[in-house]
Every structure is written in structure tokens, then in C-alpha cells.
Amino acid sequence: MLAIYGTSGLMYRGAIEDVRRVLPTLRSARARALAVETDRPHFADSGWSPGRVGHPAGGETLPRSAAAAVQAYGEVQHPAPVRHPLERVQDVMTRHVVTVGEHQTLQQAWQVLIEQGLGQAPVLNSRGALVGLLTRSELLRAERLPQPDAHALVWRTFLAQPVAAVMVSPVPAVEPATLLRRLALLLLETGLPGVPVVDAAGTLVGFVSRTDVLKAVVHDPPLDLWAG
């Protein structure tokens, strides 16, 4: 489920598949696609032999039958934990959410992002309702920043602006039960680095970013993007 929140409150609720229809309210001219080229690993000259188990660069190796016996013994002594596929936003989202207020200054908000090591943070109004998303890219847009040689007073004036002046709003949000493949569609379509997670009542309960999804790809439990 996709929900879109702005300074006036909930603006839209519907299926993520409808994002193209509502995208004009979200898309930024700053968003751009990245051309990524990947290569398959090549093991032809690694020196690894399928009949042996061990480090391919050298060192002691065990015959495969002996290695299998050692592995079986270890599994009996220390059974592997039950692994559940990662299918939904709730499986990978960050539950401890760092937020900023729409009336905080840019200097205060920037300090929060630096101290927490974050690239973005949901923006809440005085009632605790979601109204936008602050990102480092918004703060660092070249056309928005004063000139490097500008007077210190100009920089102080810039940093004294409220977060509401530069936040992304309206901002899309998803519910915890949203399938990860639908989240991926939303991130691709909007170009956002992540989106807030809200419950059915619109309360902020988490945040899910591209980094969270990438961590899931390399995490021990299997990632199932095709579930459902």
C-alpha cells in the first residue's frame, strides 16, 4: 500500500502500481538513472579443484568426503537456525527512526544527520505527523547553496531557514507488510533514497532505504523478491 503525505496531511492512498499516475507530484528533475555494469566472477585460473575443499590460494585441504563428515558432525552439534525468507518491508526496515521537525533550522537538521551518520530523515510537524523527507542531496543542491565566497552572514541566513523550505513534500510512505519488490518499484520510480514506513493509522513506525535492501541481499536469510 502506498500513501502520500504532505503539509496538509494524507493526500493519497492506493496501490504502489499506481505510482506512475501520481508520480508527477513526486518526481524531481534532479533524479537520474545510473548505468550499472556488472561482471560475473571468473574462477578458471583460481587453482581451485572440485575434488578438494579448502582455501583456493593454498594451505591444507581435506578430501570432499572428509569435509562432508566434519560438516555433518558440526550440524548435529550446532543445528542451523531456521531461516525465513525476507519478503516484506518489515523484514528489513529500520525501526528506530531518527526524525527532524519541519520548524528546525537547516543547521540543526544537518547536525542531526551528521551525528547519526544518515543521508535522510523523515520530517514531522508539531503534532508528530509525517509531512516530508529531508535528504542530504536537497541540502547540498548547488543552485540552492550560497556561493563559496559569500559573506558569512549569507551562509548564516541560509542555515537559519526552516527544514520545511527544502524538504521533499509530498512524500510517499509504505506500510510494513508491503512486498519488497513493490518497494523497489517505488524507489526506482521516485528516485528517492528511501521512504518512511507508516501503519494503517498513518503513524511513523520505521524507515526503509536502498541500503536496507542491499544489506538484505547479502544477509544470511534468503531474500525473496518474488514472493506473493
N, C-alpha and C positions, 0 to 999 in steps of 0.2 A: 504494500500500500504506500502510495506517495502522498505526502502532504506538503503544502507550500505555505510558509508563514512570512508575514511582513509586519510593518509597524502597526497596521490596523488589525492584526490577528490572523486567524486562519483564512487563507484566500482560496485554497483549492484542496480537494481530497479526491483521490481516484487511483486508478491503476498506473503503475510505472510505465506500462506500454504506451500510455497516452502522453508521455513526456514530450514527444515531438509537437503535439498540439499546443502545449503550454510553454514550450521552450522559448519562444520569443520574449517572455517575461524574465527569463533566466540567463539566456546566452549572453556572453560578453565578447566583444570584438577582440579582446586580449587573448581569448582561448585559442590554442592552436594544436594541431595534431603533431605527434612526434613520430618520425620514421625510425623504427627499431629493426635492426638486423641481427638475427641470432644464428649461431653456428652450432652444429652438432659436435659433441666431443669426439675426438679421434683417438682410438686406443690401439691402432695397428702396430705401432712401434713401442708400446709401453713395456714390452718384455713380460707381460702377464700371461700365464699359462692356465687354461681352463682346468687342468688336472691338479693344480696346486692351489692352496689357499694361503694368503699372506700378503705382505706388502709388495706391490709390483716392482718397487725400486731395489729390492734386495732384502736380506735378512732371512731369518728362519721361516720356513713354510711347513705346513702339515699336509699330508695326503688328504684328499677331499673326504674320504671315509672317516678318518680320524677326526677331522674338523667337525663333521656332522655329528659324531658321537659326543664330542665336547659340547657342542651347541645344544644337543638334546638333553644332556645332563644339566646344563645351566638352566634350561627352560623348566625342568622339573623342580629344581631348587628355587628358582625365582620366576614364577609364572608371569608372562607378559600381561600388563594391564589391558582391560577391554578398551578397544579404540572405537570411537564413534565418528562417523564422517562429519566434517564441517560443512554444513549446508546453508545455514541461515546467518543473518547479521548478528544475532545474539550469540553465536558461537565464536565470533572474532572481535566484536566491538569492545571499545574501552568503556568501562562502567564508571570509572572515576573521571568525571568531566570537569575540565578547567574552563571557566566561562569569564567573560568580561561584561561590564554594564554599558548600555548604549550612551550613558552620560559621562562615562570615564573619559579622560583625555587620552589622546594618542600616545603620549609619553607614558602614562600609567599602563595602558594596554600593551604597549611594546615591551615594557619591563616585565609584565606577566609572561608574555611569550618567550622572552629570553630566559627568565628564571626557570620556566617549566620545560624548556627545550622543545617548544611546539612551533608548528608552522601556521596554525589556525586555531580559532576558538569560537564557539557559539556566542552570540550576543543576546543578552536578556534585558528586558525593560525593568522598570522599578517594581513591577508585580511578579517578576520571575518568569515571564512568558518569553518564549523564543521569538526574536524579531529579525535576526540576521546572522551573518557569519563574517568574522574578521580574519583576514589572511595576511601573511607577510607580503605576498605579491601585491595586495591592494595598498599596503603601507608604502611599498617601495616603487610604485609606478613612477617612471621617470617624468611624465608630464605633470605629476602631482607634486613632486618634491621641489623645494626651493633650489635655486642654483647653488652649486658647491661654495661659491664665493659670496653668497648672500650674507647680509648683515645678521648678526646673532639674534637680533630682535625678530627678523623674518622667520628664522628657524623656531624660536620660542612660540611665535604666533601659530605656526604650523602644528607644532606638537601640542598646543593647547586646545586644538579642535576636539570636539567630541567624537567618539567612535562612530556614532550614527552618521557622521559626514562621509565616511569612507567604507563602511561595511557593505557586504553583499546583501541586498534585500530587495525583493523577497528571496527567501532561501528554502530549498527543498529539504524535507526530512523523511525518514523511513521508520517503519515500526520494527521491533526486534525480530519478528517472525518472517521478515522479508527474505526471499531467497537471494543468495549471493550473486547469482547470475543476473538477477534483476537490478541489484545494486550496481554491478559492473556496468550495466547498460546506462544507468542514471549518471554515473561518474563520467563515462565516455561522452554522453550527450551534453552535459553541462560544462565539462572541463574543470569541475571543482576538485580540490584535493581530498575532500571528504564531506560527509553530511552528518547533521545531528540525528540522533535516534530518539523518537518520542513514543509514548504509549498511546492507547486509544483516546485518552483524555487530553493529549497534547503536552503532557509533562515530559520534560527532558530527562531521559534515563541513560543516555550514553552517546558516544560519538564513534563513527566508523570511517576510517580513512583508507586511502590506497595502500598505505604502509601496513595497516592491519590485514588487508587481503594478501599482500605479498608475504607477510610473516606466516599466514596460514598455508601458503603454497609450500613453504619449506619446513613447516611444523610436522611433528610426528603423526598426528591423526590425519587420515586421508582427507583431501579437500574434494568435495563433490559439487561441482558447479552445475551439474545436470540433474540434480535431484528435483523431483516434482515436475 
